[in-house]
Amino acid sequence: MSSGLTALCLLFLHTGALGFKITPGKSLNHLEITERAILDVTVQVCHALAQAEGTDFTFPAQPYTAEDVAVACGTPKSTKSFRQAITFITLMNIRVDIRHALNASFHFDGEMFVQGRKIITEGMLAVKASNKQANFEAARQKVGEILHPLQDFYSHSNWVELGNKLPNSNLIRSDTSIGNIADESRATCRNCDGDCRNNILEDIIQERVLTSGYFGVVPLVSTKPKGKCSHGEAIDQTSTIEPKGGINKDSFEASHGYLHMTAANMAIAATSELLEDIRRAAGDRPFLQMMGIFKGSSKALCFVIDTTKSMSDDIEAVKTVTSSIINSEVGTENEPSVYILVPFNDPDFGPLIKTADPKVFKTFINSLPATGGGDEEELSLSGLQLALSSAPPNSEIFLFTDAPAKDRQMKNTVIALIERTQTVIKFPIEVNFMISGSTTLNRRRRSEDNQKLHRIAESDAQLYRDLAQASGGLAIEVTKSELPVATSIITDSSSSSLVTLLQATRNPGKTDTFYFIVDETVINLTVYITGRSVHFTLISPKGESQQSTDTTGPLITASQSVGNFKTLRLKKEVGLWEMKMVSTNSYTLKAIGQSPIDFLFDFVEATQGMFPGYDALDTRPRAGVNVSLLVSLTGSDSATVTEVALVESSGSEEINGVVEPQGSGNFLVHVDRIPSLEFVVRVKGQDYSVTPRVPSIVFQRQSSINFRASNLTITAGSNSILVPGTPFSVPFSVMTNGVGGNFTIRATNNQRFDITSPTSLFVETGNSANNTVTLSAPLNTPSGTDVTLTIEAEAPGGEDTNYVVLRFSVVNMVTDFTPPVCQLLSLQSNCSKTCSNNCSNNCSLSMWELSVRVTDGAEGTGVDRVSLRQGNGTLNTSLAAGNENITLVSYSSSCCSPNIEMLVVDRVGNVRTCFYTSSVSTNVIQLPLLCLSIVVSGLHVLT
């Protein structure tokens, strides 16, 4: 079990009534089942890729860990993002038990087989559509949600008791029968007292009738049809109704606990089967990206650019730095995983350009226009919202402008999206602002009142500074001529394994002293300072010092100063560093480096109701109460946390928490209160990698994103699949422990879909109020489009706000559930003759070739992709003349590669595997169909 998941087991522990129980060391649970399947399938994908690319592959020793698999895949820098992806998927899985606890369809309870399969198959359509659009975060979310009912099927139904040895592949297909489901009036169980091994009726077993247990938790109200099985266990009130007992296999202690391992292993196999189907539909590389594994860096190169006429110099600087990064990083571990561009001006912004091809991105950048800009303000925050909603996690965004924001009312929406990258998807995104002009935001029209001019311009700049601080980024203010020098920060940010050692802000500026620890694992130690007229004294762990006025010195190996931005490269020295800052102007200080050791964390709170436990927060933590955090270390199996503190970003207050080790590099931290101002999370720890029980490394890390508490609680929920042309309702609730009254409500979405929302909501102190937001996607919206809906609530007077951010996938109605069909047209081979004497020596001297017609049927959506899964020959495809629904495939190879396995995927993700071999006795075969369709693990295979 990889680090992070064991602690989640403990934190999300409840009665276990609705899924595999969490009993570490004994029973398997949803977390372990999910993780094992992900690791197994990922290893197989990487092995297949290595074979296809002709590279070596070494299987890691079992049991696998995320670190082992990332290394085996040749992507050790992806270890953190891979573990984050696994954690996110498993979190979405276990949330089903918390948020859909009594919905039988999500657990296959009460013989809800048709409804349960609908959740799985509709979810798979959404996953495949999201992957096709490279919206991997949305895909991860839906994968986690649908894995829960899939796994519960084997624990809650009698599939195992019927003697089945393989998973029920029909659960991931819509066009087949799930099985012989018991009629509602048919009895399925008898009474059992203590030993329930034989409580399923003999005729149900003999006739292979499918049933599952009923479940209810309300005494005197819970019921079930006469003669039906119950789920079982003390909390299940139906288990006290005739026939008593239960059939669940959630743990060894469950009613049918003797079959727990059989059910759990079946659930692992079923999870692997579902993931394999998703992999075949997506392709190997996109599947790995969905899992957080990237050939280069997991980061994106993301630019949000003002394209008005005065920005021509800025655009040229972006072109230069883009070419530099692409030319130097392509093919290395620092190569960006994806490139994103969002232009903006007024009155428009977008469209978003997203590509993994650096040449395509350079073409888009080079074709950017610089025109218009009649007034002084632009839609910068709208462009930033679009980028934040679409950028891959763990990325950095660079926004270039020389104008104030016309849409400054979107500030809270943007901050909500920034905070969400940490609280919901665990991959923080930093935003850096590159503000150019001879004065601060020089496009402001001049006023006769110079003081008023300065005050307005300063407030515009402060908006960008506030957003940069919220994300852990920087607001760099330079002249047009200085901008090319300032873009060096973009090159720095493309480096992998960046960690934050310290980040602080002082506004207004004041004299202050800051400390940060540098450990042995940190390299490329760098300090960034923003601010005007800032003086500093740097003191090393050995007591050497160097001042900002010193042109040379023992500590700073290189420095660069441009505009309000200063970069310091420090020599490597382990220990406690000190930085004394002196300025009356506002400034920021940031110390970073490269290191494998970092941390992940969630704010968590106790869940209410009948299933006590913890759930991760996806909004701001509540003010005025204690808070808990789950902290997980990455990059070291021997490291431990010694201190966790909430530190004011702009002040000196630090609130330390009580650290409780949970094992496997995980720690539960209790803090008795939250700072009243913005704060960051700082972690200190020790690493015992050199000598056990003797700390060889003392380290310090800090969250890049800033957080704040709120007296408001806002919750919302809805089906996560949005159908074009159909109104989509999202009910939400707002509660306050602060001042009551009329709360301002704002609802926005990144796709600019039509939206209906209340503008205000009256909420009394201590109470809640409800309302609904309605979205409508146009009929022509492509499947897989990722929709981010942000609902904000602002208290009277504007002193307190909170938000909820929801993610939906657009999925068009699908009627095509049939895989494409392969029809062999001809096969010509001399391989049998060539190999009659000595095949190993002569196989390269002869060739074989075939042609195949691939169709998706008259009612199909069409063939999307044909690719090789086995074979070293040349494959070509073309559309048949006059019929776009027919794809002609030709393949040729030497006889050294006698087999071909083709993967054929249609436009909605139905998959067909077609296999052919050269080992035939005749020279030419022409048949209408040489292939028979069979089913292997739920996938059609032709042989």
Stockholm file with secondary structure:
# STOCKHOLM 1.0

chainA/1-943         MSSGLTALCLLFLHTGALGFKITPGKSLNHLEITERAILDVTVQVCHALAQAEGTDFTFPAQPYTAEDVAVACGTPKSTKSFRQAITFITLMNIRVDIRHALNASFHFDGEMFVQGRKIITEGMLAVKASNKQANFEAARQKVGEILHPLQDFYSHSNWVELGNKLPNSNLIRSDTSIGNIADESRATCRNCDGDCRNNILEDIIQERVLTSGYFGVVPLVSTKPKGKCSHGEAIDQTSTIEPKGGINKDSFEASHGYLHMTAANMAIAATSELLEDIRRAAGDRPFLQMMGIFKGSSKALCFVIDTTKSMSDDIEAVKTVTSSIINSEVGTENEPSVYILVPFNDPDFGPLIKTADPKVFKTFINSLPATGGGDEEELSLSGLQLALSSAPPNSEIFLFTDAPAKDRQMKNTVIALIERTQTVIKFPIEVNFMISGSTTLNRRRRSEDNQKLHRIAESDAQLYRDLAQASGGLAIEVTKSELPVATSIITDSSSSSLVTLLQATRNPGKTDTFYFIVDETVINLTVYITGRSVHFTLISPKGESQQSTDTTGPLITASQSVGNFKTLRLKKEVGLWEMKMVSTNSYTLKAIGQSPIDFLFDFVEATQGMFPGYDALDTRPRAGVNVSLLVSLTGSDSATVTEVALVESSGSEEINGVVEPQGSGNFLVHVDRIPSLEFVVRVKGQDYSVTPRVPSIVFQRQSSINFRASNLTITAGSNSILVPGTPFSVPFSVMTNGVGGNFTIRATNNQRFDITSPTSLFVETGNSANNTVTLSAPLNTPSGTDVTLTIEAEAPGGEDTNYVVLRFSVVNMVTDFTPPVCQLLSLQSNCSKTCSNNCSNNCSLSMWELSVRVTDGAEGTGVDRVSLRQGNGTLNTSLAAGNENITLVSYSSSCCSPNIEMLVVDRVGNVRTCFYTSSVSTNVIQLPLLCLSIVVSGLHVLT
#=GR chainA/1-943 SS CCTTHHHHHHHTCCCCTTSSCCCTTSSCCHHHHHHHHHHHHHHHHHHHHHHHHTCCCCCCCSSCCHHHHHHHTTCGGGHHHHHHHHHHHHHHHHHHHHHSTTCGGGTTCTTCHHHHHHHHHHHHHHHHHHHHTTCHHHHHHHHHHHHHHHHHHHHHBSTTTTTCCSCCGGGGCSSSCCCEECCTTSCCBCCCSSCCTTCBCHHHHHTTEECBCBCCCSTTTCCCCTTCCBCCSTTCGGGGSSSCSCCCCSSTTSTTGGGHHHHHHHHHHHHHHHHHHHHHHHCHHHHHHHTTCCSSCSCEEEEEEECSGGGHHHHHHHHHHHHHHHHHHTTSTTCCSEEEEEEECSSCBCCCEEESCHHHHHHHHHTCCCCCCCSSCBCHHHHHHHHHHHSCSSCEEEEEESSCBTTGGGHHHHHHHHHHHHHTTSCCCEEEEEEESSSTTTTSCCCSCHHHHHHHHHHHHHHHHHHHHHHTCCEEEECTTTHHHHTHHHHHHTSSSEEEEEEEEESSCCCEEEEEEECTTCEEEEEEEESSSCEEEEECTTSCEEETTCSSCSSEEEEEEETTEEEEEECCCCEEEEEEEECSSCEEEEEEEECSCEEEEEEEEECCSSSCCEEECSSCCBTTSCEEEEEEEESCSSEEEEEEEEEESSSCCEEECEEEEEETTEEEEEESCCCSSCEEEEEEEEECSSBTTBCCEEEEEECSSCBCCBSEEEEECCCSEECTTSCEEEEEEEEESSCCEEEEEEEEETTCCEEECCSEEEECTTCEEEEEEEEECCTTCCTTCEEEEEEEEECTTSSCEEEEEEEEEECCCCCCCSCCEEEEEEEEECHHHHTTTTHHHHGGGCEEEEEEEEECCTTSCCEEEEEEEECSSEEEEEEETTEEEEEEEEEEEETTSCEEEEEEEETTCCEEEEEEESCCSSSEECCSCCCCEEEETTEEEEC
#=GC SS_cons         CCTTHHHHHHHTCCCCTTSSCCCTTSSCCHHHHHHHHHHHHHHHHHHHHHHHHTCCCCCCCSSCCHHHHHHHTTCGGGHHHHHHHHHHHHHHHHHHHHHSTTCGGGTTCTTCHHHHHHHHHHHHHHHHHHHHTTCHHHHHHHHHHHHHHHHHHHHHBSTTTTTCCSCCGGGGCSSSCCCEECCTTSCCBCCCSSCCTTCBCHHHHHTTEECBCBCCCSTTTCCCCTTCCBCCSTTCGGGGSSSCSCCCCSSTTSTTGGGHHHHHHHHHHHHHHHHHHHHHHHCHHHHHHHTTCCSSCSCEEEEEEECSGGGHHHHHHHHHHHHHHHHHHTTSTTCCSEEEEEEECSSCBCCCEEESCHHHHHHHHHTCCCCCCCSSCBCHHHHHHHHHHHSCSSCEEEEEESSCBTTGGGHHHHHHHHHHHHHTTSCCCEEEEEEESSSTTTTSCCCSCHHHHHHHHHHHHHHHHHHHHHHTCCEEEECTTTHHHHTHHHHHHTSSSEEEEEEEEESSCCCEEEEEEECTTCEEEEEEEESSSCEEEEECTTSCEEETTCSSCSSEEEEEEETTEEEEEECCCCEEEEEEEECSSCEEEEEEEECSCEEEEEEEEECCSSSCCEEECSSCCBTTSCEEEEEEEESCSSEEEEEEEEEESSSCCEEECEEEEEETTEEEEEESCCCSSCEEEEEEEEECSSBTTBCCEEEEEECSSCBCCBSEEEEECCCSEECTTSCEEEEEEEEESSCCEEEEEEEEETTCCEEECCSEEEECTTCEEEEEEEEECCTTCCTTCEEEEEEEEECTTSSCEEEEEEEEEECCCCCCCSCCEEEEEEEEECHHHHTTTTHHHHGGGCEEEEEEEEECCTTSCCEEEEEEEECSSEEEEEEETTEEEEEEEEEEEETTSCEEEEEEEETTCCEEEEEEESCCSSSEECCSCCCCEEEETTEEEEC
//
